Amino acid sequence: MGAMLALVTSPFRAVVDAVLPPRCPGCGEIVDGDDRFCAACFAQLQAIGPPQCACCGMPLPHESDAAARCGACLAEPPPFVRARAPYAYAGPARQLVLALKHGRRLHLARMMARAMLRVAGNLPDDAVIVPVPSHRWRVWQRGFNQAVEIARQLARQSGRPLAVDALDRIKPTPTTKGLGRRARQKNVQGAFRVARPGEITNRTVVLVDDVMTTGATVSACAAKLLKAGARHVEVLTYARALREGQVGMTGL
């Protein structure tokens, strides 16, 4: 039913988006162009930037060199070499994520991809873009996978190839809301497999999702990709959940 509804509503939404004035995805105020926040919401964005962990991208409490890692990554190095997100998962950035995921505003993926590429820098020449997969029942219910929509835009804007079916989620997982890192790790055990190893072998995989929380999901995916022959895995998300007491740089 969800997939059918998406097919019916997508053309209608395209007409509405073309006729009605563009609005801020954070608060709904009319703005002077597509794919942008109003001034008030833009000022509330919590940008994530240096000083930050060279690996997971978490903000660090003090100035440090570019190779510095946070305590968590030193204690338990993740399988990916780097994770980056332009914004903290809060305020207008959170509203945008929810508008894409639950509001079916698929055009927002274009705006998200542009911000993500700013923090990703130049992607390696051998990079291939792979979205974190949703289970087929979740895709059927929602009508789409938001990670795929973002990955498509990243591929278009970066010129790097998209391997949309390289990873498969073979086990449905319960909602992870409210779960800690260990519980999330257990939740995704055995949930993924590499369906098309030929598309990622000896390549840098840019693993894409909308939000990174504890890193359990992307770590599970990255481990499978490396085992199947990927050279490196980099993680790119639009937003990053920060630990209690951590803040991004507001208004950047």
C-alpha positions as CSV (number, residue, x, y, z in Angstrom):
1,M,0.0,0.0,0.0
2,G,2.8,2.4,0.9
3,A,4.6,1.8,-2.5
4,M,1.3,2.3,-4.4
5,L,0.6,5.6,-2.5
6,A,4.1,6.9,-3.3
7,L,3.5,6.2,-7.0
8,V,0.2,8.0,-6.9
9,T,1.3,11.0,-4.9
10,S,4.7,11.6,-6.5
11,P,3.4,13.3,-9.7
12,F,0.9,15.3,-7.7
13,R,3.7,16.5,-5.4
14,A,5.8,17.4,-8.4
15,V,3.0,19.7,-9.7
16,V,2.5,21.2,-6.2
17,D,6.2,21.9,-5.8
18,A,6.3,23.6,-9.2
19,V,3.3,25.8,-8.5
20,L,3.6,26.8,-4.9
21,P,6.4,29.0,-3.6
22,P,9.4,27.3,-2.0
23,R,9.3,26.9,1.7
24,C,11.9,26.4,4.4
25,P,12.1,22.6,5.3
26,G,12.7,23.6,8.9
27,C,9.7,25.8,9.7
28,G,7.6,26.1,6.5
29,E,8.3,29.8,6.0
30,I,8.4,31.0,2.3
31,V,12.0,31.4,1.1
32,D,13.4,33.0,-2.0
33,G,14.7,29.8,-3.6
34,D,14.5,26.0,-3.6
35,D,16.6,23.8,-1.3
36,R,17.4,26.3,1.4
37,F,16.6,27.2,5.0
38,C,15.2,30.5,6.0
39,A,17.6,32.8,7.9
40,A,16.2,31.9,11.3
41,C,16.5,28.2,10.8
42,F,19.9,28.5,9.2
43,A,21.1,30.3,12.3
44,Q,20.0,27.4,14.4
45,L,21.8,24.7,12.5
46,Q,24.6,23.0,14.5
47,A,27.4,22.5,12.0
48,I,30.0,19.8,12.8
49,G,33.6,20.6,12.0
50,P,37.1,20.7,13.4
51,P,38.2,19.9,16.0
52,Q,36.7,16.5,15.5
53,C,37.6,12.8,15.6
54,A,39.5,11.9,12.5
55,C,37.6,8.6,12.4
56,C,34.0,9.0,13.5
57,G,33.7,12.7,13.2
58,M,32.5,13.4,16.7
59,P,33.4,17.0,17.9
60,L,36.5,17.0,20.2
61,P,36.5,19.3,23.3
62,H,39.8,21.0,22.5
63,E,42.0,21.9,19.6
64,S,43.9,18.9,18.2
65,D,45.8,17.8,15.1
66,A,43.9,16.4,12.2
67,A,44.8,12.8,13.1
68,A,43.4,12.9,16.6
69,R,40.8,10.3,17.6
70,C,38.1,10.3,20.2
71,G,38.3,7.9,23.2
72,A,35.7,5.5,21.7
73,C,37.5,5.1,18.4
74,L,40.8,4.5,20.2
75,A,39.2,1.9,22.5
76,E,37.3,0.1,19.7
77,P,38.3,1.2,16.2
78,P,35.4,1.0,13.8
79,P,35.7,-0.8,10.5
80,F,35.3,2.4,8.4
81,V,38.1,4.9,8.0
82,R,36.1,8.0,8.3
83,A,32.6,9.2,9.0
84,R,31.4,12.8,8.3
85,A,28.1,14.7,8.6
86,P,27.5,18.4,8.1
87,Y,25.1,18.9,10.9
88,A,24.1,17.6,14.4
89,Y,20.8,15.8,14.5
90,A,18.9,18.6,16.1
91,G,16.7,21.6,15.3
92,P,16.1,22.3,11.6
93,A,18.4,19.5,10.4
94,R,16.3,17.0,12.3
95,Q,13.1,18.5,10.8
96,L,14.6,18.1,7.3
97,V,15.5,14.5,7.9
98,L,12.0,13.8,9.2
99,A,10.4,15.6,6.3
100,L,12.2,13.4,3.9
101,K,11.7,10.1,5.8
102,H,8.1,10.5,6.9
103,G,6.8,13.4,4.9
104,R,7.8,11.9,1.5
105,R,9.4,15.2,0.4
106,L,11.9,13.4,-1.8
107,H,13.3,16.6,-3.4
108,L,15.0,17.4,-0.1
109,A,17.5,14.7,-0.8
110,R,19.1,17.1,-3.3
111,M,19.6,19.7,-0.6
112,M,21.0,17.1,1.8
113,A,23.5,15.7,-0.7
114,R,24.9,19.1,-1.5
115,A,25.6,19.8,2.2
116,M,27.1,16.3,2.6
117,L,29.5,16.7,-0.3
118,R,30.8,19.9,1.3
119,V,32.1,18.0,4.3
120,A,33.2,15.0,2.3
121,G,35.6,16.9,0.2
122,N,36.8,15.4,-3.1
123,L,35.7,11.7,-3.2
124,P,38.4,9.3,-4.4
125,D,38.5,8.5,-8.1
126,D,37.7,4.8,-7.3
127,A,34.8,5.7,-5.0
128,V,31.4,4.0,-5.4
129,I,28.3,5.2,-3.5
130,V,26.4,2.6,-1.6
131,P,23.2,3.4,0.4
132,V,22.4,1.6,3.7
133,P,19.6,-0.7,2.7
134,S,16.2,-1.0,4.2
135,H,14.4,-4.3,4.5
136,R,12.0,-4.9,1.7
137,W,9.0,-4.8,4.0
138,R,10.0,-1.4,5.2
139,V,10.4,-0.2,1.6
140,W,7.0,-1.6,0.8
141,Q,5.4,0.2,3.8
142,R,7.2,3.6,3.2
143,G,7.4,3.4,-0.6
144,F,11.1,4.3,-0.7
145,N,14.4,4.1,1.1
146,Q,15.6,7.6,2.1
147,A,19.2,6.5,2.0
148,V,18.8,5.5,-1.7
149,E,17.3,8.9,-2.5
150,I,20.2,10.7,-0.9
151,A,22.7,8.4,-2.6
152,R,21.2,9.0,-6.0
153,Q,21.7,12.8,-5.5
154,L,25.2,12.3,-4.2
155,A,26.1,10.3,-7.4
156,R,24.6,12.9,-9.6
157,Q,26.3,15.8,-7.9
158,S,29.7,14.1,-7.5
159,G,29.9,12.1,-10.7
160,R,30.7,8.9,-8.8
161,P,28.9,5.7,-9.7
162,L,26.0,4.4,-7.6
163,A,25.7,0.8,-6.5
164,V,22.2,0.9,-5.2
165,D,21.9,-2.9,-4.7
166,A,25.4,-3.7,-3.6
167,L,24.2,-4.2,0.0
168,D,21.0,-6.0,1.0
169,R,19.2,-6.1,4.4
170,I,18.2,-9.7,4.8
171,K,16.7,-9.5,8.3
172,P,14.1,-7.0,9.5
173,T,15.2,-5.2,12.7
174,P,13.0,-3.6,15.4
175,T,13.2,0.1,15.9
176,T,16.4,1.2,17.5
177,K,14.9,4.3,19.1
178,G,16.1,4.6,22.7
179,L,18.6,1.8,22.5
180,G,22.3,2.2,23.5
181,R,25.3,1.3,21.4
182,R,25.6,-2.4,22.5
183,A,21.9,-3.0,22.1
184,R,22.0,-1.5,18.6
185,Q,25.0,-3.6,17.7
186,K,23.1,-6.8,18.7
187,N,20.0,-5.5,16.9
188,V,21.9,-5.4,13.5
189,Q,23.9,-8.6,13.8
190,G,23.4,-10.7,10.7
191,A,21.1,-8.1,9.2
192,F,23.2,-7.3,6.1
193,R,24.9,-9.1,3.2
194,V,26.8,-8.0,0.2
195,A,24.6,-8.9,-2.8
196,R,26.9,-7.6,-5.6
197,P,30.6,-8.0,-4.5
198,G,31.8,-7.2,-8.0
199,E,30.6,-3.6,-7.7
200,I,32.7,-2.9,-4.6
201,T,35.8,-5.1,-4.8
202,N,39.0,-3.1,-4.5
203,R,37.1,0.2,-4.4
204,T,36.5,2.9,-1.8
205,V,32.9,2.6,-0.7
206,V,31.1,5.7,0.3
207,L,28.4,4.3,2.6
208,V,25.3,6.7,2.8
209,D,22.5,7.1,5.3
210,D,20.4,10.0,6.6
211,V,21.5,9.9,10.2
212,M,24.3,8.3,12.2
213,T,23.5,7.7,15.8
214,T,25.8,5.2,17.6
215,G,27.4,4.0,14.4
216,A,26.2,0.4,14.9
217,T,24.4,0.2,11.6
218,V,27.1,1.7,9.4
219,S,29.7,-0.4,11.3
220,A,27.8,-3.6,10.5
221,C,27.6,-2.6,6.9
222,A,31.2,-1.5,6.6
223,A,32.4,-4.8,8.1
224,K,30.5,-6.8,5.5
225,L,31.8,-4.6,2.7
226,L,35.4,-5.0,3.8
227,K,35.0,-8.8,4.1
228,A,33.6,-8.8,0.5
229,G,36.6,-7.0,-0.8
230,A,36.1,-3.3,-0.5
231,R,39.4,-1.4,-0.1
232,H,38.1,1.2,2.3
233,V,34.7,2.3,3.6
234,E,33.9,6.0,4.3
235,V,30.5,6.9,5.9
236,L,28.6,10.0,4.8
237,T,25.3,11.1,6.5
238,Y,23.4,14.3,6.6
239,A,23.1,14.4,10.4
240,R,25.0,13.0,13.4
241,A,23.6,12.4,16.8
242,L,25.9,14.0,19.4
243,R,26.6,12.7,22.9
244,E,25.2,14.5,25.9
245,G,27.1,17.7,26.5
246,Q,28.5,17.9,23.0
247,V,27.4,20.8,20.7
248,G,28.1,21.7,17.1
249,M,28.9,25.2,15.9
250,T,25.6,27.1,15.7
251,G,24.9,29.4,12.8
252,L,27.5,28.2,10.4
